[in-house]
Amino acid sequence: MAITPGTPRVLRAMNDRAALDLLLEHGPLSRTRIGALTGLSKPTASQLLARLESAGLVLATGTTGGRPGPNAQLYALNARAAHVAGLDVTPERILAAVADLTGRTVGSYELPADACANAVDRVGRALDGAVKAAGLTRSDLHRLVIATPGAFDPHTGQLRYASHLPGWHGETLLADLAAALPMPVEYENDVNLVAIAEQRRGAARGHEDFVLLWNEAGIGAALVLGGRLHRGWTGGAGEVGFLPVPGTALVREVTRANSGGYQELAGVQAVPRLARELGIETAVHPTDPLAAATTLLQRGATAPEGPYRRLLEVFATGVAVGLASMVAVLDPEIVVLSGATLTAGGEPLRERVEAELAELAASRPRLVIGEVRERPVLRGALESALAATRDEVFDTSRH
């Protein structure tokens, strides 16, 4: 098969993209530094920067200073060249945020639950709150990514696996949202977006095959295979809360019950029950016993350590039982533990889950704790929107 040589326009666009990615990664750079990192000559680097500055993608900003010899002009990515938005939707509220092209959050808003409002109206109100906080308008946004529990079936367009999210199951919902919003809108499962956040900014950077186990209000998983999310035929890949597991009653018609064996065995609701059985006082939040156990063990406490150590051991076994099924099928490089229930247990819980999993599964992936702790679903929505928007905006062959 013959290979068509790259045209000058294509080569210029490739060099432009390389330079823009470097500015995104490193921040302001001089012409000399950009030339060194890209392998371009000084004249070519100068032409490239002039081209990007003319396109509004790069700004001249300050000089190197503080070193011998003449100061060099620095160039930075124009953060205002594009803006994106993300929404994190739960039954209790909608979190909305707007980010500039560098990924910096420039506006956010929280809309509490309102049983009287429909989904389209609530999305619009949440989005407008974040846009106003950013000093922008809806028309300034290049893309919006909406995160929900469950997944929109790609064949029917209807939300599945999230019967607990009222107002989001209408047959015309996606069409109504598209008609109401002036920017491209994408929809993604909330746990999948946590995986994207960890892949781009957290514990999964540099990993092509991993499982992210999310344990907060419910248990879910995200599967990244060959560097890409695996969503499944109906978008239901990773709905592991429904997974039948030993040690719990077999749940039938799980989508009606909105529960399953793994959720009952290792979900957040299992923590207070285990604590009571071990004589540990329950607290305000269900995850408090795990956090207390971690604190005591890390301090080297002795007297109250027994029940708390046992709590971690029993809960870790429950978590490992479900993970063993996933690991047996997928054989991932790493497993990222995320969500308030798992992070409350910290390193002591991670160690115990990894040890249990080593006895239950033939392959032994490394377990790591998620690093994106602040609004990880919303961060993932912004990162997803930014990835697609940068591909569009950084493609100078279109200019």
SEVEX-378508 format. One line per 5 residues: number of its first residue (from 0); their letters; for each residue x, y, z of N, C-alpha, C. Coordinates in steps of 0.05 Angstrom, whole numbers. Atoms other than C-alpha are relative to their C-alpha. Last residue first. Example, Ala and Ser with C-alpha at 12.3 -4.5 7.8 and 13.67 -1.06 7.14 Angstrom:
<pts>
1 = SA = -16 -24 -1 273 -21 143 -15 22 14; 18 -24 0 246 -90 156 18 24 0
</pts>
This chain:
<pts>
398 = HRSTD = 1 -30 -1 -159 548 204 7 12 -27; 27 -9 7 -178 474 195 0 31 -2; 5 5 28 -105 451 190 -28 10 -8; -4 -25 16 -95 486 257 -3 -5 -30; -4 9 27 -124 427 295 1 24 -19
393 = FVEDR = -29 2 6 -112 452 366 5 -9 -29; -12 -27 0 -185 476 372 30 -1 -8; 12 -18 20 -217 411 351 16 26 -2; -4 13 26 -172 361 388 -11 19 -22; -28 -6 9 -172 410 446 6 -13 -27
388 = TAALA = -2 -28 9 -248 407 448 28 7 -8; 12 -3 26 -250 331 450 3 29 -11; -15 16 19 -200 326 507 -11 3 -28; -25 -14 9 -230 385 544 15 -16 -21; 7 -22 18 -300 355 547 25 13 -11
383 = SELAG = 11 12 24 -272 290 576 -8 21 -21; -22 11 16 -229 328 625 -9 -13 -26; -16 -22 12 -288 370 647 23 -11 -17; 17 -11 21 -332 308 658 15 23 -14; -1 18 24 -275 274 695 -17 11 -22
378 = RLVPR = -26 -3 13 -267 333 742 2 -17 -25; 0 -26 15 -342 332 755 26 5 -14; 18 4 23 -339 258 774 0 25 -17; -12 15 22 -276 269 816 -18 -4 -24; 21 2 21 -306 325 859 10 -16 -25
373 = ERVEG = 19 -23 0 -241 336 899 -19 -2 -25; 19 1 -23 -207 269 912 -22 22 -1; 18 -23 5 -168 255 848 -23 -1 21; -13 -25 -8 -112 210 875 -18 25 -5; 5 -22 18 -147 143 874 12 26 11
368 = IVLRP = 22 -17 -9 -116 90 919 -2 24 -19; -9 -27 -7 -73 38 885 -25 15 8; 22 -17 -9 -80 -38 878 11 27 9; -6 -19 -22 -27 -75 838 -24 17 6; -6 -28 8 -55 -131 796 7 16 25
363 = RSAAL = -3 -17 -24 -47 -203 819 7 28 -8; -17 -23 6 -71 -254 769 0 19 23; -25 11 11 -97 -321 795 19 23 -7; -3 -3 29 -150 -288 839 27 -10 -9; 25 7 13 -175 -304 910 2 0 -31
358 = EALEA = 8 27 -7 -110 -307 950 -25 -9 -16; -21 18 8 -79 -246 918 -6 -29 6; 3 5 29 -146 -211 925 22 -19 -10; 22 19 5 -143 -219 1000 -3 -7 -29; -8 26 -10 -74 -187 1004 -22 -21 -4
353 = EVRER = -20 11 18 -94 -130 958 9 -28 9; 14 8 24 -157 -117 999 19 -13 -20; 16 24 -6 -117 -117 1063 -15 -10 -24; -18 23 -4 -65 -69 1037 -15 -26 5; -11 8 26 -118 -22 1009 18 -24 3
348 = LPEGG = 20 15 15 -155 -22 1076 11 -9 -27; 5 26 -13 -92 -2 1115 -21 -17 -14; -21 20 6 -74 49 1061 -5 -26 15; -28 -7 6 -138 89 1066 18 -23 -6; -17 21 -11 -201 61 1097 29 4 -6
343 = ATLTA = 1 -2 -29 -238 126 1084 18 -21 14; -21 -19 -9 -213 123 1012 -1 4 30; -27 13 2 -254 60 1000 22 19 10; -1 24 -17 -321 87 1026 27 -13 0; -3 -5 -29 -310 157 999 2 -25 17
338 = GSLVV = 25 -4 -14 -299 136 927 4 1 30; 9 -28 -2 -238 107 893 -27 1 13; 22 -1 -20 -196 44 891 -8 29 5; 1 -25 -15 -155 40 827 -24 -1 18; 27 -6 -9 -139 -30 803 1 25 17
333 = IEPDL = 5 -10 -26 -75 -40 763 -30 2 6; -27 -6 -10 -49 -79 703 -2 11 29; -10 -27 4 -117 -110 690 28 4 11; -29 0 -5 -130 -185 682 12 28 -4; -13 -23 14 -200 -173 653 30 0 3
328 = VAVMS = 8 -4 28 -240 -237 668 18 20 -15; -2 26 14 -206 -262 731 -7 3 -29; -28 5 6 -195 -190 755 3 -26 -16; -8 -19 21 -269 -174 751 28 -6 -9; 14 7 25 -289 -237 789 9 18 -23
323 = ALGVA = -11 25 11 -236 -226 842 -13 -8 -26; -22 -6 18 -258 -154 851 12 -25 -13; 10 -10 25 -324 -178 879 22 7 -20; 17 20 12 -293 -221 932 -10 9 -27; -17 18 16 -238 -170 946 -16 -21 -14
318 = VGTAF = -9 -15 24 -288 -118 970 15 -18 -19; 23 -5 16 -320 -168 1018 6 15 -26; 7 26 13 -253 -191 1043 -24 4 -18; -19 5 22 -232 -119 1056 -6 -26 -15; 9 -17 22 -296 -108 1097 19 -4 -24
313 = VELLR = 25 11 11 -279 -167 1141 -9 16 -24; -5 27 12 -206 -147 1151 -25 -11 -13; -14 -3 25 -221 -73 1162 4 -27 -14; 17 -14 19 -273 -88 1214 13 3 -27; 18 20 11 -227 -139 1247 -19 12 -20
308 = RYPGE = -16 17 18 -174 -86 1256 -18 -21 -13; -4 -17 23 -227 -40 1286 17 -15 -21; 24 -1 16 -250 -94 1334 4 16 -26; 11 26 9 -179 -109 1357 -25 2 -17; -8 7 27 -149 -39 1359 -14 -25 -10
303 = PATAG = 25 3 16 -187 -11 1419 5 -12 -28; 24 9 -14 -130 -26 1468 -25 -4 -18; 1 28 -8 -70 -22 1423 -26 -9 11; 17 4 -24 -64 42 1383 -1 -29 6; -11 21 -16 -6 45 1333 -16 -5 26
298 = RQLLT = -11 -11 -25 -25 113 1307 13 -22 17; -23 -16 8 -35 85 1237 14 13 24; -22 17 8 -79 31 1265 25 16 -7; -10 14 -23 -123 80 1303 24 -18 -7; -14 -18 -18 -131 127 1245 13 -14 23
293 = TAAAL = -25 -7 14 -149 71 1196 17 18 19; -18 23 -1 -200 43 1244 27 7 -12; -10 3 -28 -231 112 1255 19 -24 2; -20 -21 -5 -236 123 1180 12 -2 27; -23 7 16 -270 55 1171 22 21 4
288 = PDTPH = -14 22 -13 -318 69 1229 26 -8 -16; -16 -8 -23 -334 138 1199 14 -23 14; -29 7 4 -356 110 1131 17 7 25; -5 29 1 -430 107 1150 29 -7 -3; -3 8 27 -430 181 1171 6 -30 -1
283 = VATEI = 19 -15 17 -458 204 1238 1 -10 -29; -5 -29 0 -425 149 1278 -19 14 -19; 5 -12 26 -437 77 1298 2 30 2; 22 -20 1 -405 52 1361 -3 12 -28; -11 -27 5 -362 -9 1349 -24 19 -2
278 = GLERA = 2 -17 -24 -388 -73 1382 12 27 -3; -26 1 -14 -363 -119 1326 0 18 25; -6 28 -7 -433 -134 1300 25 -3 16; 17 8 -22 -449 -60 1303 6 -28 9; -9 -13 -24 -389 -43 1261 -17 -8 24
273 = LRPVA = -24 14 -10 -406 -96 1209 9 13 26; 9 26 -9 -476 -66 1201 24 -16 12; 13 -2 -27 -449 5 1199 -9 -27 11; -19 -8 -21 -400 -15 1143 -14 3 27; -10 23 -15 -448 -57 1100 18 9 23
268 = QVGAL = 19 8 -20 -488 4 1078 9 -24 17; -3 -16 -24 -427 32 1043 -19 -8 22; 8 -28 3 -427 -25 994 2 15 26; -23 -18 -3 -386 -89 1005 -7 30 -5; -24 11 -14 -434 -147 1013 20 21 7
263 = EQYGG = 7 8 -28 -500 -114 997 24 -9 15; 8 -25 -14 -473 -78 935 -6 -6 29; -25 -14 -7 -438 -143 914 -6 26 15; -16 12 -21 -503 -183 919 25 16 8; -11 26 7 -548 -137 880 18 -10 22
258 = SNART = -20 10 -18 -588 -73 883 10 -28 -10; -23 -19 1 -634 -29 843 21 -8 20; -8 -3 -28 -691 -77 864 22 22 3; 23 -10 -15 -723 -67 796 8 5 29; 5 -28 8 -656 -71 761 -24 11 13
253 = VERVL = -17 -19 -14 -637 -132 802 -6 29 -8; 11 -25 10 -695 -175 779 15 24 12; 12 2 27 -668 -230 823 -13 26 -7; 20 -20 6 -621 -222 882 -9 -3 -28; 2 -4 29 -583 -284 906 -23 20 -5
248 = ATGPV = 22 13 13 -572 -277 981 0 7 -30; 25 -15 0 -503 -255 1002 -22 -16 -14; 3 -13 -25 -439 -291 1022 -24 18 2; 4 17 -23 -417 -311 953 -3 17 25; -24 8 -13 -426 -258 899 -6 -19 23
243 = PLFGV = 4 21 -20 -478 -240 847 26 -9 12; -15 25 3 -458 -175 812 -7 -20 22; 20 22 5 -512 -121 812 13 -28 1; 16 1 -24 -464 -69 842 -20 -23 -1; -6 23 -16 -419 -88 785 -14 -1 27
238 = EGAGG = 22 -1 -20 -450 -41 735 3 -23 19; -9 -13 -25 -381 -37 701 -22 2 21; -25 12 -11 -404 -49 630 8 14 25; 2 11 -27 -476 -25 624 25 -13 10; -12 -20 -18 -470 21 564 2 -10 28
233 = TWGRH = 21 -18 -9 -518 -23 525 10 22 18; 20 -3 21 -466 -61 484 -22 20 7; 19 22 4 -409 -50 533 -21 7 -20; 27 -6 -10 -376 14 557 -20 -23 -2; 17 21 11 -302 -2 551 -28 3 13
228 = LRGGL = 22 10 -17 -263 62 562 -15 -22 -15; 27 -10 7 -201 67 520 -20 -11 19; 1 -29 -2 -126 61 537 -27 13 -4; -15 -12 22 -121 -10 512 -2 30 0; -14 22 14 -176 -30 560 14 12 -24
223 = VLAAG = -16 -13 20 -204 19 612 18 -22 -12; -19 18 12 -261 -12 653 15 16 -23; -6 -9 27 -300 31 702 22 -17 -11; -27 4 10 -332 0 763 2 13 -28; -1 1 30 -392 14 806 29 -3 -8
218 = IGAEN = -25 11 11 -412 7 879 -2 0 -30; 3 27 13 -465 53 907 27 -9 -10; 27 7 -5 -468 114 953 -6 -27 -11; 9 -22 -16 -392 113 952 -29 -5 7; 17 9 -22 -352 55 925 -7 25 17
213 = WLLVF = 11 -23 -13 -318 64 857 -20 -10 22; 23 8 -16 -273 9 831 -9 24 17; 5 -18 -22 -229 32 774 -25 -9 15; 27 0 -10 -203 -24 731 -1 21 22; 5 -2 -28 -140 -15 690 -30 -2 6
208 = DEHGR = 20 20 -8 -108 -28 623 -4 1 30; 18 4 22 -70 29 588 -23 -20 8; 9 27 0 -32 58 647 -22 -3 -21; -20 18 12 11 120 641 -9 -29 -1; -17 -12 22 -31 161 689 21 -20 -9
203 = AAGRR = -1 17 24 -77 115 729 16 12 -23; -15 24 -5 -65 146 798 3 -18 -25; -3 14 -26 -87 216 780 16 -26 -1; -11 -16 -21 -92 271 728 7 -15 25; -13 -25 10 -108 242 660 14 15 22
198 = QEAIA = -18 6 23 -124 169 676 16 25 -8; -24 14 -10 -152 186 745 20 -6 -22; -14 -19 -17 -200 238 715 26 -13 11; -13 -19 17 -219 189 660 16 21 16; -23 13 13 -233 136 711 15 18 -18
193 = VLNVD = -20 1 -21 -277 184 750 25 -14 -11; -13 -26 -1 -313 196 685 20 3 22; -18 -2 23 -328 123 676 15 26 0; -24 14 -8 -357 124 747 20 -1 -23; -16 -15 -20 -406 179 728 26 -14 7
188 = NEYEV = 3 11 -26 -431 145 664 19 14 20; -18 22 -8 -425 191 605 -7 -9 28; 9 12 -25 -468 238 564 18 -23 7; -6 28 -2 -445 287 510 -8 -10 28; 4 11 -26 -473 354 490 6 -30 -1
183 = PMPLA = 1 29 0 -451 396 431 -1 -11 29; -26 12 4 -466 470 445 -3 -30 -2; -13 -8 25 -529 512 437 26 -13 -6; -27 -8 -5 -572 476 490 15 6 -26; -2 -22 -19 -647 471 490 27 12 3
178 = AALDA = 15 -24 10 -656 430 427 4 24 18; -15 -10 24 -601 380 447 -13 25 -11; -25 -14 -9 -633 374 516 15 12 -23; 8 -25 -13 -701 359 485 24 15 10; 8 -19 21 -671 307 438 -8 27 12
173 = LLTEG = -24 -8 14 -636 273 496 -6 20 -22; -17 -17 -17 -700 272 538 25 10 -15; -10 -23 16 -747 248 484 20 17 15; -9 9 26 -760 178 512 12 22 -17; 18 -5 22 -763 203 583 11 -8 -27
168 = HWGPL = 5 24 15 -720 169 635 -20 4 -23; -20 4 21 -685 226 669 -5 -24 -18; 2 -21 21 -740 255 713 19 -3 -23; 27 -8 11 -723 215 775 2 21 -22; -4 -27 9 -653 184 784 -26 10 -13
163 = HSAYR = 1 -19 -23 -664 122 828 4 29 -8; 29 -5 -6 -681 79 767 -3 20 22; 1 -23 -19 -608 86 745 -29 7 6; -16 7 -24 -587 22 707 -1 23 21; 3 26 -12 -612 50 640 16 -2 26
158 = LQGTH = -17 6 -23 -624 119 612 -6 -27 12; 12 -3 -26 -657 121 544 20 -9 22; -3 -27 -10 -624 136 477 -12 4 28; 27 -11 -5 -651 71 448 1 29 9; 19 10 20 -589 40 414 -28 13 4
153 = PDFAG = -6 -12 26 -534 79 451 -20 -8 -22; -3 22 19 -567 62 518 5 12 -28; 19 -3 21 -555 122 563 5 -21 -21; -11 -7 26 -516 98 623 -23 3 -20; 10 16 23 -525 87 697 13 8 -26
148 = PTAIV = -1 29 -6 -510 144 745 -11 -16 -24; 23 11 -15 -504 210 709 7 -28 10; -5 25 -14 -448 254 682 -25 -8 16; 18 5 -22 -463 308 631 5 -28 12; 1 28 -7 -408 333 585 -17 -3 25
143 = LRHLD = 10 6 -26 -417 402 553 0 -31 3; 11 27 -4 -378 429 494 -9 -3 29; -4 17 24 -352 492 461 -12 -27 4; -8 28 -6 -381 540 512 3 -16 -25; -29 1 -2 -382 615 497 11 -29 4
138 = SRTLG = -11 1 26 -454 611 472 31 -1 0; 2 27 12 -478 593 541 15 -2 -26; 28 7 8 -453 659 568 0 -28 -12; 3 8 28 -389 677 606 -30 -3 -6; 1 -25 15 -368 712 671 -4 -5 -30
133 = AAKVA = -24 -2 16 -347 645 701 1 26 -16; -23 -2 -19 -399 650 757 26 4 -15; 0 -27 -11 -451 665 703 23 4 19; -9 -19 21 -431 602 665 1 28 11; -29 3 3 -435 560 729 10 20 -21
128 = GDLAR = -13 -9 -25 -505 585 746 30 -1 -2; 0 -30 -1 -528 580 674 14 10 25; -20 -10 19 -507 507 672 2 30 1; -26 6 -11 -546 490 735 22 11 -18; -4 -17 -23 -608 526 710 28 -4 12
123 = GVRDV = -3 -28 8 -605 494 642 6 18 23; -26 -1 14 -594 424 670 5 29 -8; -20 1 -21 -653 435 718 28 1 -12; 0 -25 -15 -699 457 662 22 1 20; -11 -20 18 -681 398 618 2 27 14
118 = ANACA = -29 3 3 -689 349 676 11 22 -18; -8 22 17 -759 372 695 30 1 -5; -13 -8 26 -772 416 755 7 -24 -16; 20 -12 19 -823 402 810 12 6 -27; 18 21 11 -780 352 849 -19 12 -21
113 = DAPLE = 26 -13 3 -725 403 858 -19 -19 -14; 22 15 12 -658 376 882 -26 17 0; 12 22 -16 -604 427 897 -23 -13 -14; 29 -2 0 -566 465 843 -12 -22 16; 14 24 -9 -492 474 856 -30 6 1
108 = YSGVT = 27 -5 -11 -451 523 816 -12 -26 9; 14 24 -8 -380 530 789 -26 8 14; 27 -6 -11 -338 580 751 -13 -26 7; 4 -29 -1 -266 586 725 -28 8 11; 28 -6 -5 -241 515 735 -4 30 4
103 = RGTLD = 6 -14 -25 -172 510 704 -29 6 3; 12 18 -20 -167 457 650 -6 14 26; -22 13 -16 -118 496 606 -11 -20 20; -14 19 17 -173 510 555 23 -14 14; -12 -12 24 -218 543 607 17 -22 -14
98 = AVAAL = -29 -1 0 -263 504 654 10 14 -25; -10 -9 26 -337 512 672 31 1 2; -25 -15 1 -370 475 729 8 6 -28; -8 -10 26 -437 446 748 26 16 2; -24 -16 -1 -458 403 807 7 8 -28
93 = IREPT = -16 -1 24 -530 378 803 23 19 6; -9 -26 10 -564 357 867 13 -3 -27; 1 -21 -20 -596 302 910 7 27 -11; 28 -6 -9 -617 251 857 -1 24 19; 9 20 -19 -547 257 826 -29 6 8
88 = VDLGA = 28 2 -7 -521 295 765 -5 -23 19; 1 25 -15 -449 317 756 -28 -2 12; 21 3 -20 -447 369 701 1 -27 13; 7 27 -9 -387 391 660 -22 1 21; 15 3 -25 -373 453 620 -4 -29 6
83 = VHAAR = 18 23 -1 -323 474 567 -14 -1 27; 9 8 -27 -286 538 549 -19 -24 -3; 23 18 -1 -243 556 489 -8 -5 29; 6 7 28 -189 606 468 -24 -18 -2; 27 -9 7 -193 636 538 -7 -7 -29
78 = ANLAY = 20 15 -15 -133 597 564 -28 6 -9; 22 -19 -5 -88 625 509 -23 -16 13; 25 7 12 -29 576 515 -21 21 8; 18 17 -15 34 612 536 -25 -6 -16; 26 4 13 94 643 502 -16 -20 16
73 = LQANP = 14 24 -6 156 671 536 -27 0 -14; 29 -2 -2 202 723 506 -12 -27 6; 14 12 23 275 713 522 -30 3 4; 24 15 -7 314 760 567 -14 -11 -25; 26 -12 6 383 780 543 -23 -18 8
68 = GPRGG = 7 -3 29 443 750 578 -27 13 -4; -18 -16 16 451 723 649 -9 2 -29; -23 16 9 389 696 685 18 18 -17; -14 14 -21 333 725 726 23 -17 -8; -10 -15 -23 288 742 668 16 -16 19
63 = TTGTA = -14 19 -18 251 692 623 11 14 25; -26 9 10 203 742 593 13 -18 21; -24 -3 -17 130 760 602 25 -9 -14; 4 -7 -28 70 733 564 26 0 15; -26 -8 -10 63 728 488 -4 9 29
58 = LVLGA = -4 -27 -8 -3 693 477 29 4 8; -24 -5 -16 -19 629 439 2 30 6; -5 23 -17 -83 601 409 23 4 20; 12 -4 -26 -110 665 379 4 -22 19; 25 15 -2 -97 643 307 -14 3 27
53 = SELRA = 19 -11 19 -46 699 298 -27 -14 2; 9 -26 -12 -10 676 360 -21 13 -17; 18 6 -22 -9 605 333 -10 25 14; 24 11 11 21 628 266 -21 -6 22; 14 -22 13 72 673 299 -27 -10 -11
48 = LLQSA = 11 -16 -22 92 615 345 -16 24 -12; 21 15 -14 101 568 286 -14 17 21; 24 0 18 140 619 246 -23 -14 13; 11 -28 0 187 630 305 -24 2 -18; 14 -4 -26 195 554 315 -12 28 1
43 = TPKSL = 26 15 2 212 547 241 -16 4 25; 19 -14 19 264 603 245 -27 -14 -2; 10 -25 -11 294 572 309 -19 15 -19; -20 -21 1 298 502 279 -12 26 12; 3 -20 22 248 450 302 23 20 1
38 = GTLAG = -20 6 20 267 389 345 -1 19 -24; 12 11 24 202 395 384 20 -8 -21; 18 22 -8 231 403 454 -13 -13 -25; -15 22 -10 291 444 430 -18 -24 6; -16 12 21 249 489 387 15 -24 9
33 = IRTRS = 19 14 17 199 500 443 15 -13 -23; 7 24 -14 257 518 489 -20 -16 -16; -23 19 0 286 567 440 -7 -26 13; -2 10 27 218 601 428 23 -21 -1; -13 -18 19 210 608 503 0 -13 -27
28 = LPGHE = -26 9 10 160 568 544 11 21 -19; -15 -18 19 100 585 587 28 -10 -7; 4 -29 -5 65 525 618 17 16 -19; -22 -14 -14 97 456 616 -7 28 9; -13 16 -20 40 408 596 19 16 18
23 = LLLDL = 20 10 -18 -7 455 559 13 -15 24; 8 -23 -16 52 491 528 -21 -8 20; -23 -6 -18 80 424 505 -7 24 18; 0 20 -21 12 403 477 22 6 20; 22 -6 -18 8 468 438 -1 -20 23
18 = AARDN = -7 -23 -16 77 457 409 -22 7 20; -21 8 -19 61 386 387 8 24 18; 12 16 -22 -5 409 357 21 -8 20; 17 -18 -17 29 464 317 -11 -15 24; -18 -15 -17 82 415 292 -15 19 18
13 = MARLV = -12 19 -19 28 368 267 19 14 19; 20 6 -20 -10 425 235 10 -19 21; 2 -24 -17 53 448 199 -20 -5 23; -23 -1 -17 64 378 174 0 24 19; 3 21 -21 -7 374 148 24 0 19
8 = RPTGP = 21 -9 -18 0 441 112 -4 -21 22; -9 -21 -19 67 422 83 -21 9 20; -2 -26 13 36 358 54 11 21 20; 15 -22 -13 52 292 86 4 26 -15; -17 -18 -17 76 240 37 -17 22 12
3 = TIAM = 0 -27 11 23 190 13 16 18 18; 3 -20 -21 41 119 32 2 28 -12; -17 -24 3 30 66 -22 -7 20 23; 17 -24 0 0 0 0 18 25 0
</pts>
